[in-house]
């Protein structure tokens, strides 16, 4: 970023970035909460719907690996102005396709939407890492807290629409319209040169340009994979862990997951201050250790429900900073878009492969015993987190 920015301009940029995170989480989640209706309207089996969602995940991975070069040439702002409203429009179009029982068309559009989600995700995160450099503060956790709040708001809106028996289109339309116009409202606050790679005179004279890849990025990838697997594993399996392992009611199991979510959001709001004080690496190690304790407490606390709930909250606290801080560390230095895209792809891979793998393990060894595997992955993240403590990977 070449332009000098006033404190007010930076503040506006920060608010704009958080809003982009919020509505990126809200618009898609509103549709995701209506999956029973989606399945019924499309007339597909659970496995067929799973294949469609797998296609969306594959599209995301492809998008993550394409966007780096695009940002390096044109910057994040240009692509956010294209991808963000297009993604919002696709959510609405997909709702229309589902209601009209156009299964194949929806599968194709879901794949395209996955690609746009991946590219939009990298764009807002690269913009976030540039904001951190401009302020010399760690802000990514708070931005991801915005995504979590948006996810919660979108889920709540989806539940309200389901209770009122509203159609899928009316479920996604209000949030989709807001997400469509939002980039045009905040665009004046977004710098235009974020992510553009320009060769310095030293680089221009060098016989070979420095490559963006390093072994440290692989360590960041392993860390984000472990944390993401634990975060996604909680969303997919925690309530079942409580109902099967603690013999609770669904409502009591839901309280456990709610405590997980509250712990995660609170740490994302305030964890950046901790990382500013002790560094990214030590903050990641501290909260990963809390996460390991939390998962173990959920496993070993049965049948004491209070211990299980405390463990769930600690589990959420422990995984809160992994995704934002590993991406923040990846975004330091040159070729930020390629570096962030590479590390983010490990996280998306965990979201993609985690549910079926963990489900198979749970069938073989039991739900609570499967959580030992999750604890192991969080411990791996703890081991590699120290790499994020260096100023540059």
C-alpha positions as CSV (number, residue, x, y, z in Angstrom):
1,X,0.0,0.0,0.0
2,X,1.6,3.3,-1.1
3,X,-0.9,6.0,0.0
4,X,-0.6,7.7,3.3
5,X,-3.9,7.4,5.2
6,X,-5.4,9.5,8.0
7,X,-6.6,7.8,11.2
8,X,-10.2,8.5,10.2
9,X,-9.6,6.9,6.8
10,X,-8.1,3.8,8.5
11,X,-11.0,3.7,10.9
12,X,-13.5,3.7,8.0
13,X,-11.5,1.1,6.2
14,X,-11.6,-1.1,9.3
15,X,-15.4,-0.8,9.8
16,X,-15.9,-1.5,6.1
17,X,-13.8,-4.7,6.3
18,X,-15.7,-5.9,9.3
19,X,-19.0,-5.3,7.6
20,X,-17.8,-7.4,4.6
21,X,-17.0,-10.2,6.9
22,X,-20.4,-10.0,8.7
23,X,-22.5,-10.3,5.6
24,X,-20.3,-12.8,3.9
25,X,-21.2,-15.1,6.9
26,X,-24.9,-14.1,7.1
27,X,-26.2,-14.4,3.5
28,X,-25.0,-18.0,2.9
29,X,-25.9,-19.3,6.4
30,X,-29.5,-18.2,6.1
31,X,-29.8,-20.7,3.2
32,X,-27.8,-23.4,5.0
33,X,-30.2,-23.4,7.9
34,X,-33.0,-24.5,5.5
35,X,-31.2,-27.6,4.3
36,X,-34.3,-29.9,5.1
37,X,-36.3,-27.8,2.7
38,X,-33.5,-27.7,0.2
39,X,-33.3,-31.6,0.3
40,X,-37.1,-31.9,-0.1
41,X,-37.4,-29.4,-2.9
42,X,-34.6,-30.9,-4.9
43,X,-35.9,-34.4,-4.4
44,X,-32.5,-35.8,-3.5
45,X,-31.1,-38.2,-1.0
46,X,-28.8,-37.2,1.8
47,X,-25.8,-38.7,0.0
48,X,-26.8,-36.9,-3.3
49,X,-27.1,-33.6,-1.4
50,X,-23.7,-34.3,0.2
51,X,-22.2,-34.7,-3.3
52,X,-23.6,-31.3,-4.3
53,X,-22.1,-29.7,-1.2
54,X,-18.8,-31.6,-1.9
55,X,-18.8,-29.9,-5.3
56,X,-19.2,-26.5,-3.6
57,X,-16.2,-27.3,-1.4
58,X,-14.1,-28.4,-4.5
59,X,-15.1,-25.1,-6.2
60,X,-13.8,-23.2,-3.1
61,X,-10.5,-25.0,-3.2
62,X,-10.1,-24.1,-6.9
63,X,-11.0,-20.5,-6.2
64,X,-8.5,-20.3,-3.4
65,X,-5.7,-21.3,-5.7
66,X,-6.7,-19.0,-8.5
67,X,-7.2,-15.7,-6.7
68,X,-3.6,-15.2,-5.6
69,X,-2.4,-14.3,-9.1
70,X,-5.4,-12.2,-9.8
71,X,-5.0,-10.1,-6.7
72,X,-1.2,-9.7,-7.4
73,X,-2.1,-8.1,-10.7
74,X,-5.2,-6.0,-9.9
75,X,-5.5,-5.8,-6.1
76,X,-8.3,-6.9,-3.7
77,X,-10.7,-4.0,-4.2
78,X,-11.3,-4.7,-7.9
79,X,-12.1,-8.4,-7.2
80,X,-14.2,-7.7,-4.1
81,X,-16.3,-5.3,-6.2
82,X,-16.9,-8.1,-8.7
83,X,-17.0,-11.2,-6.6
84,X,-18.9,-10.0,-3.5
85,X,-22.1,-8.8,-5.2
86,X,-22.0,-11.7,-7.7
87,X,-21.8,-14.2,-4.7
88,X,-24.8,-12.5,-3.1
89,X,-26.7,-12.7,-6.3
90,X,-25.9,-16.4,-6.7
91,X,-27.3,-17.2,-3.3
92,X,-30.6,-15.7,-4.4
93,X,-30.5,-17.5,-7.8
94,X,-29.7,-20.8,-6.1
95,X,-32.8,-20.3,-3.9
96,X,-34.9,-19.9,-7.0
97,X,-33.3,-22.9,-8.6
98,X,-34.1,-25.0,-5.6
99,X,-37.7,-23.9,-5.4
100,X,-38.1,-24.8,-9.0
101,X,-36.6,-28.3,-8.5
102,X,-33.8,-27.7,-10.9
103,X,-31.3,-30.0,-9.3
104,X,-28.6,-30.2,-12.0
105,X,-28.6,-26.4,-12.5
106,X,-28.3,-25.9,-8.7
107,X,-25.4,-28.4,-8.6
108,X,-23.6,-26.4,-11.3
109,X,-24.3,-23.0,-9.6
110,X,-23.3,-24.4,-6.2
111,X,-19.9,-25.3,-7.7
112,X,-19.5,-21.8,-9.1
113,X,-20.7,-20.3,-5.8
114,X,-18.0,-22.3,-4.0
115,X,-15.4,-20.9,-6.3
116,X,-16.6,-17.3,-5.6
117,X,-16.7,-18.0,-1.9
118,X,-13.0,-19.1,-1.9
119,X,-11.9,-16.1,-3.9
120,X,-14.0,-13.6,-1.9
121,X,-12.6,-15.2,1.3
122,X,-9.0,-14.7,0.3
123,X,-9.7,-11.1,-0.9
124,X,-11.2,-9.9,2.4
125,X,-8.5,-11.6,4.4
126,X,-5.7,-10.1,2.3
127,X,-7.4,-6.7,2.8
128,X,-7.4,-7.5,6.5
129,X,-3.7,-8.3,6.7
130,X,-3.0,-5.0,4.9
131,X,-5.1,-3.2,7.5
132,X,-3.0,-4.8,10.2
133,X,0.2,-3.5,8.6
134,X,-1.3,0.0,8.3
135,X,-2.3,0.1,12.0
136,X,0.6,-2.1,13.4
137,X,-2.1,-3.9,15.4
138,X,-3.5,-7.5,15.2
139,X,-7.1,-7.0,14.0
140,X,-7.8,-10.3,12.1
141,X,-9.5,-12.0,15.1
142,X,-12.0,-9.2,15.5
143,X,-12.8,-9.3,11.7
144,X,-13.4,-13.1,12.0
145,X,-15.6,-12.3,15.0
146,X,-17.7,-10.3,12.6
147,X,-18.0,-13.3,10.4
148,X,-19.1,-15.4,13.4
149,X,-21.7,-12.8,14.4
150,X,-22.9,-12.7,10.8
151,X,-23.2,-16.5,10.8
152,X,-25.2,-16.4,14.0
153,X,-27.5,-13.7,12.7
154,X,-28.0,-15.5,9.4
155,X,-28.8,-18.7,11.2
156,X,-31.2,-16.9,13.5
157,X,-32.9,-15.3,10.5
158,X,-33.2,-18.6,8.8
159,X,-34.8,-20.2,11.9
160,X,-37.3,-17.3,12.0
161,X,-38.2,-17.8,8.3
162,X,-38.6,-21.5,8.8
163,X,-40.9,-20.9,11.8
164,X,-43.0,-18.5,9.6
165,X,-42.9,-21.0,6.8
166,X,-41.4,-18.4,4.4
167,X,-40.0,-19.6,1.0
168,X,-36.3,-20.0,0.4
169,X,-36.2,-17.0,-1.8
170,X,-37.7,-14.8,0.9
171,X,-35.3,-16.3,3.4
172,X,-32.2,-15.2,1.4
173,X,-33.5,-12.1,-0.4
174,X,-33.2,-9.4,2.4
175,X,-29.6,-10.5,3.4
176,X,-28.7,-11.1,-0.2
177,X,-29.8,-7.6,-1.3
178,X,-27.8,-6.0,1.5
179,X,-24.7,-8.1,0.6
180,X,-25.2,-7.1,-3.0
181,X,-25.1,-3.4,-2.4
182,X,-22.6,-3.4,0.5
183,X,-19.4,-3.3,-1.6
184,X,-20.7,-0.3,-3.5
185,X,-21.4,1.5,-0.2
186,X,-18.0,0.8,1.4
187,X,-15.9,0.9,-1.8
188,X,-14.8,4.5,-1.2
189,X,-13.2,3.4,2.1
190,X,-11.2,0.5,0.5
191,X,-7.6,1.3,-0.8
192,X,-7.2,0.4,-4.4
193,X,-3.7,-1.0,-4.3
194,X,-4.0,-3.7,-1.6
195,X,-2.3,-7.0,-2.7
196,X,-0.7,-5.6,-5.9
197,X,2.8,-7.0,-6.3
198,X,5.3,-4.6,-7.8
199,X,8.9,-5.5,-8.2
200,X,11.4,-3.4,-6.3
201,X,14.6,-2.2,-8.0
202,X,16.5,-4.9,-6.1
203,X,14.1,-7.6,-7.3
204,X,14.1,-6.3,-10.8
205,X,17.9,-6.6,-11.0
206,X,17.9,-10.1,-9.5
207,X,18.4,-13.0,-11.9
208,X,15.5,-14.9,-10.3
209,X,12.5,-13.4,-8.4
210,X,12.1,-14.5,-4.8
211,X,9.5,-17.3,-4.6
212,X,6.5,-16.9,-2.2
213,X,6.5,-20.5,-1.0
214,X,8.3,-21.5,2.2
215,X,8.3,-24.4,4.6
216,X,6.9,-22.1,7.3
217,X,3.8,-21.8,5.2
218,X,3.4,-25.6,5.4
219,X,3.6,-25.3,9.2
220,X,0.9,-22.6,9.1
221,X,-1.2,-24.9,6.9
222,X,-0.8,-27.8,9.4
223,X,-1.8,-25.4,12.2
224,X,-4.9,-24.1,10.4
225,X,-5.9,-27.6,9.4
226,X,-5.8,-28.8,13.0
227,X,-7.7,-25.8,14.3
228,X,-10.3,-25.9,11.5
229,X,-10.8,-29.6,12.0
230,X,-11.6,-28.9,15.7
231,X,-13.9,-26.0,14.9
232,X,-15.8,-27.9,12.2
233,X,-15.8,-31.0,14.3
234,X,-17.6,-29.2,17.1
235,X,-20.2,-27.9,14.7
236,X,-20.8,-31.3,13.2
237,X,-20.4,-33.7,16.2
238,X,-20.4,-31.9,19.5
239,X,-24.2,-32.1,20.1
240,X,-24.1,-35.8,19.2
241,X,-21.2,-36.2,21.6
242,X,-23.3,-34.8,24.4
243,X,-26.5,-36.8,23.6
244,X,-24.6,-40.1,23.2
245,X,-21.8,-39.7,25.7
246,X,-23.7,-37.8,28.4
247,X,-27.2,-39.1,27.7
248,X,-28.5,-35.5,27.6
249,X,-31.6,-34.1,26.0
250,X,-31.1,-32.3,22.6
251,X,-31.7,-29.0,24.4
252,X,-28.9,-29.7,26.9
253,X,-26.6,-30.7,24.1
254,X,-27.5,-27.4,22.3
255,X,-26.5,-25.5,25.4
256,X,-23.1,-27.1,25.1
257,X,-22.6,-26.0,21.5
258,X,-23.9,-22.5,22.4
259,X,-21.2,-22.2,25.0
260,X,-18.7,-23.4,22.5
261,X,-19.8,-20.6,20.1
262,X,-19.9,-17.9,22.8
263,X,-16.4,-18.8,23.9
264,X,-15.1,-18.6,20.3
265,X,-16.8,-15.3,19.6
266,X,-15.6,-13.6,22.8
267,X,-12.0,-14.6,22.2
268,X,-12.2,-13.4,18.6
269,X,-13.3,-10.0,19.9
270,X,-10.6,-9.6,22.5
271,X,-7.9,-12.1,21.5
272,X,-6.2,-9.6,19.2
273,X,-5.3,-7.5,22.2
274,X,-3.7,-10.6,23.8
275,X,-1.7,-11.3,20.5
276,X,-0.6,-7.6,20.4
277,X,0.9,-8.1,23.9
278,X,2.5,-11.5,23.7
279,X,2.8,-12.1,19.9
280,X,0.9,-14.2,17.4
281,X,2.9,-17.4,18.1
282,X,2.5,-17.3,21.9
283,X,-1.2,-16.4,21.6
284,X,-1.8,-19.3,19.3
285,X,0.1,-21.7,21.7
286,X,-1.8,-20.4,24.7
287,X,-5.3,-20.8,23.2
288,X,-4.5,-24.1,21.5
289,X,-3.4,-25.4,24.9
290,X,-6.8,-24.2,26.3
291,X,-8.5,-25.9,23.4
292,X,-6.8,-29.3,24.1
293,X,-7.8,-29.0,27.7
294,X,-11.4,-28.2,26.6
295,X,-11.7,-31.2,24.3
296,X,-10.3,-33.5,26.9
297,X,-12.7,-32.1,29.5
298,X,-15.6,-32.9,27.2
299,X,-14.3,-36.4,26.7
300,X,-13.4,-37.2,30.3
301,X,-16.1,-35.1,32.0
302,X,-19.0,-37.6,31.3
303,X,-21.4,-38.0,32.9
304,X,-20.9,-34.7,34.7
305,X,-22.7,-32.3,32.4
306,X,-21.3,-29.1,34.0
307,X,-17.8,-30.3,33.3
308,X,-18.8,-31.0,29.8
309,X,-20.2,-27.5,29.3
310,X,-17.1,-25.9,30.7
311,X,-15.0,-28.1,28.3
312,X,-17.2,-27.0,25.4
313,X,-16.6,-23.3,26.3
314,X,-12.8,-23.9,26.6
315,X,-12.9,-25.8,23.3
316,X,-14.5,-22.8,21.6
317,X,-11.9,-20.4,23.1
318,X,-9.1,-22.7,22.0
319,X,-10.0,-22.7,18.3
320,X,-11.0,-19.0,18.1
321,X,-7.7,-17.5,17.0
322,X,-6.3,-20.3,14.8
323,X,-7.9,-19.3,11.5
324,X,-7.4,-15.5,11.7
325,X,-3.9,-15.6,13.2
326,X,-2.4,-18.2,11.0
327,X,-3.8,-16.2,8.0
328,X,-2.5,-13.0,9.5
329,X,1.0,-14.6,9.8
330,X,0.8,-15.9,6.3
331,X,-0.1,-12.4,5.0
332,X,3.1,-10.9,6.3
333,X,5.7,-10.2,3.6
334,X,5.4,-10.1,-0.1
335,X,3.0,-12.1,-2.3
336,X,0.4,-11.9,0.5
337,X,-2.5,-13.1,-1.7
338,X,-0.7,-16.3,-2.8
339,X,0.5,-17.0,0.7
340,X,-2.9,-16.5,2.3
341,X,-4.6,-18.5,-0.4
342,X,-2.2,-21.4,0.1
343,X,-2.7,-21.5,3.9
344,X,-6.5,-21.0,3.7
345,X,-6.7,-24.0,1.3
346,X,-5.6,-26.2,4.2
347,X,-8.4,-24.9,6.3
348,X,-11.0,-25.4,3.5
349,X,-9.6,-28.9,3.0
350,X,-10.3,-29.7,6.7
351,X,-13.8,-28.4,6.4
352,X,-14.3,-30.6,3.3
353,X,-12.7,-33.8,4.5
354,X,-13.2,-33.5,8.2
355,X,-16.9,-34.4,8.5
356,X,-16.9,-37.8,6.7
357,X,-13.5,-38.9,8.2
358,X,-14.5,-38.0,11.7
359,X,-17.9,-39.6,11.2
360,X,-16.3,-42.9,10.1
361,X,-14.1,-42.8,13.1
362,X,-17.0,-42.2,15.4
363,X,-18.8,-45.2,14.0
364,X,-15.8,-47.3,14.7
365,X,-14.6,-46.1,18.2
366,X,-17.5,-44.1,19.5
367,X,-18.3,-40.4,19.5
368,X,-16.4,-39.3,22.6
369,X,-13.4,-41.4,21.8
370,X,-13.3,-39.8,18.3
371,X,-12.8,-36.5,20.1
372,X,-9.3,-37.7,21.1
373,X,-8.4,-37.4,17.5
374,X,-9.6,-33.8,17.5
375,X,-7.6,-33.1,20.6
376,X,-4.6,-34.5,18.8
377,X,-5.0,-32.2,15.8
378,X,-5.3,-29.2,18.2
379,X,-2.1,-30.3,19.8
380,X,-0.4,-30.4,16.4
381,X,-1.5,-26.8,15.9
382,X,0.0,-26.0,19.3
383,X,3.4,-27.5,18.2
384,X,3.6,-25.5,15.0
385,X,2.2,-22.3,16.3
386,X,5.6,-21.0,17.3
387,X,6.4,-20.4,13.7
388,X,3.8,-17.6,13.6
389,X,5.8,-15.7,16.2
390,X,8.4,-14.5,13.8
391,X,7.9,-11.2,12.1
392,X,8.0,-12.8,8.7
393,X,7.6,-16.4,7.5
